[in-house]
Amino acid sequence: MKDALGSPQSMLLLGGTSEIGLATAKALVSRRTRTVVLAGRRPAALEAPVEELRALGAERVEVLAFDADDTASHADFVARAFTACGDIDVALLAFGVLGDQRSAEDAPEQAVALLRTNLVGAASLGLHVAQHLRRQGHGTLAVLSSVAGERARRSNFVYGSSKAGMDAFFEGLGDSLVGSGANVLLVRPGFVHTKMTAGLDPPPFSTTPEKVAEVIVKAIESGAERAWAPPQLRYLMSAVRHLPRSLFRRIEV
Ligand SMILES: NC(=O)c1ccc[n+]([C@@H]2O[C@H](COP(=O)([O-])OP(=O)(O)OC[C@H]3O[C@@H](n4cnc5c(N)ncnc54)[C@H](OP(=O)(O)O)[C@@H]3O)[C@@H](O)[C@H]2O)c1
């Protein structure tokens, strides 16, 4: 249960090796979060993060294996996560893949695999987590969407459409939770310097995992349901969404 100041006591991180996810876990533990469940598809890679979170003051850090693509295992996995934690104040859905647009156009099975992870996997895990939050009567399901989903670009439409789909899905899931005590927080970062974007040219407004974490923590504590990182992207993307298509096509994005 969040404390009197709105700070979560416990967190489930889905995508335990995500740089944005881990920066958020560290920011929360540096405040008042004491129990963390780190879930990832490569549990051995979670050993170092476990130690980092303990060093920051986490009292209980559990590791669980999950694969976003293995939807048949999600019910059991989410049940185990809630049993391990007892009570989850924040579940952060931080897994995802960027893929390679050009090769996905040449090999459609790559596009399908990306959509399976980013959209189908996210939807499946989101629904299972939401069932538990509803039962608890409290908790925030924070979801890493992207500004890429606000308007799909020619250069990145496979990833962009996966984020557009997941964003719409979680908007609806958030609406379905109204009155339950639980809520959905949609986080829409721009370009973030992580291993996902390594080697790519950073556009204006690029940011760091730590800055995104600050935005997420503030949004969780204030009960916000949408957040952009950096926050100015909210206004920029609103303009981008409304550009006439003929003009949008002429811009190199
Ligand atoms: N970086 C950006 O510019 C940016 C901008 C907007 C939104 N986002 C979104 O923010 C989230 C986190 O991104 P990040 O930058 O922190 O990326 P990251 O450091 O590359 O982390 C991606 C995470 O996804 C996990 N993952 C991928 N496929 C999985 C699967 N099938 N099952 C379970 N886990 C899987 C990875 O696990 P492994 O370590 O095992 O590969 C890793 O934990 C993603 O959803 C991303 O789309 C990122």
The ligand as an SDF file (V2000), in Angstrom:
LIG
                    3D

 48 52  0  0  0  0  0  0  0  0999 V2000
   15.0070    3.8870  -25.2110 N   0  0  0  0  0  0  0  0  0  0  0  0
   14.1010    4.6630  -25.7930 C   0  0  0  0  0  0  0  0  0  0  0  0
   14.4340    5.6080  -26.5540 O   0  0  0  0  0  0  0  0  0  0  0  0
   12.6270    4.4540  -25.5200 C   0  0  0  0  0  0  0  0  0  0  0  0
   11.7530    5.4900  -25.8810 C   0  0  0  0  0  0  0  0  0  0  0  0
   10.3820    5.3090  -25.6640 C   0  0  0  0  0  0  0  0  0  0  0  0
    9.9230    4.1270  -25.1060 C   0  0  0  0  0  0  0  0  0  0  0  0
   10.8130    3.1460  -24.7950 N   0  0  0  0  0  0  0  0  0  0  0  0
   10.2600    1.8970  -24.2440 C   0  0  0  0  0  0  0  0  0  0  0  0
   10.6870    1.7620  -22.9140 O   0  0  0  0  0  0  0  0  0  0  0  0
   10.8180    0.3670  -22.5900 C   0  0  0  0  0  0  0  0  0  0  0  0
   12.1820    0.1270  -21.9950 C   0  0  0  0  0  0  0  0  0  0  0  0
   13.1620    0.4930  -22.9620 O   0  0  0  0  0  0  0  0  0  0  0  0
   14.6970    0.6470  -22.5960 P   0  0  0  0  0  0  0  0  0  0  0  0
   15.1990    1.7990  -23.3680 O   0  0  0  0  0  0  0  0  0  0  0  0
   14.8960    0.5850  -21.1270 O   0  0  0  0  0  0  0  0  0  0  0  0
   15.2640   -0.6460  -23.3230 O   0  0  0  0  0  0  0  0  0  0  0  0
   16.2870   -1.7760  -22.9020 P   0  0  0  0  0  0  0  0  0  0  0  0
   17.2500   -1.3010  -21.8690 O   0  0  0  0  0  0  0  0  0  0  0  0
   16.7970   -2.3260  -24.1890 O   0  0  0  0  0  0  0  0  0  0  0  0
   15.3250   -2.8510  -22.2030 O   0  0  0  0  0  0  0  0  0  0  0  0
   14.4250   -3.6130  -22.9400 C   0  0  0  0  0  0  0  0  0  0  0  0
   13.9260   -4.7060  -22.0090 C   0  0  0  0  0  0  0  0  0  0  0  0
   12.9680   -5.5170  -22.6780 O   0  0  0  0  0  0  0  0  0  0  0  0
   13.2610   -6.8750  -22.3320 C   0  0  0  0  0  0  0  0  0  0  0  0
   12.6410   -7.7870  -23.2780 N   0  0  0  0  0  0  0  0  0  0  0  0
   12.6800   -7.7320  -24.6270 C   0  0  0  0  0  0  0  0  0  0  0  0
   11.9730   -8.7620  -25.1290 N   0  0  0  0  0  0  0  0  0  0  0  0
   11.4860   -9.4710  -24.0640 C   0  0  0  0  0  0  0  0  0  0  0  0
   10.6820  -10.6270  -23.9470 C   0  0  0  0  0  0  0  0  0  0  0  0
   10.2290  -11.3130  -25.0030 N   0  0  0  0  0  0  0  0  0  0  0  0
   10.3630  -11.0580  -22.6990 N   0  0  0  0  0  0  0  0  0  0  0  0
   10.8060  -10.4040  -21.6080 C   0  0  0  0  0  0  0  0  0  0  0  0
   11.5880   -9.2970  -21.6610 N   0  0  0  0  0  0  0  0  0  0  0  0
   11.9120   -8.8460  -22.8940 C   0  0  0  0  0  0  0  0  0  0  0  0
   14.7700   -6.9060  -22.3380 C   0  0  0  0  0  0  0  0  0  0  0  0
   15.2630   -8.0830  -21.7550 O   0  0  0  0  0  0  0  0  0  0  0  0
   16.7200   -8.6740  -22.1640 P   0  0  0  0  0  0  0  0  0  0  0  0
   17.7220   -7.9010  -21.3610 O   0  0  0  0  0  0  0  0  0  0  0  0
   16.6240  -10.1000  -21.7920 O   0  0  0  0  0  0  0  0  0  0  0  0
   16.8880   -8.4370  -23.6430 O   0  0  0  0  0  0  0  0  0  0  0  0
   15.0260   -5.6510  -21.5060 C   0  0  0  0  0  0  0  0  0  0  0  0
   14.7850   -5.8970  -20.1370 O   0  0  0  0  0  0  0  0  0  0  0  0
   10.5300   -0.3950  -23.8860 C   0  0  0  0  0  0  0  0  0  0  0  0
    9.1820   -0.8000  -23.9190 O   0  0  0  0  0  0  0  0  0  0  0  0
   10.7640    0.6590  -24.9520 C   0  0  0  0  0  0  0  0  0  0  0  0
   10.0240    0.3760  -26.1290 O   0  0  0  0  0  0  0  0  0  0  0  0
   12.1560    3.2860  -24.9640 C   0  0  0  0  0  0  0  0  0  0  0  0
  1  2  1  0
  2  3  2  0
  2  4  1  0
  4  5  1  0
  4 48  2  0
  5  6  2  0
  6  7  1  0
  7  8  2  0
  8  9  1  0
  8 48  1  0
  9 10  1  0
  9 46  1  0
 10 11  1  0
 11 12  1  0
 11 44  1  0
 12 13  1  0
 13 14  1  0
 14 15  2  0
 14 16  1  0
 14 17  1  0
 17 18  1  0
 18 19  2  0
 18 20  1  0
 18 21  1  0
 21 22  1  0
 22 23  1  0
 23 24  1  0
 23 42  1  0
 24 25  1  0
 25 26  1  0
 25 36  1  0
 26 27  1  0
 26 35  1  0
 27 28  2  0
 28 29  1  0
 29 30  1  0
 29 35  2  0
 30 31  1  0
 30 32  2  0
 32 33  1  0
 33 34  2  0
 34 35  1  0
 36 37  1  0
 36 42  1  0
 37 38  1  0
 38 39  2  0
 38 40  1  0
 38 41  1  0
 42 43  1  0
 44 45  1  0
 44 46  1  0
 46 47  1  0
M  CHG  2   8   1  16  -1
M  END
$$$$
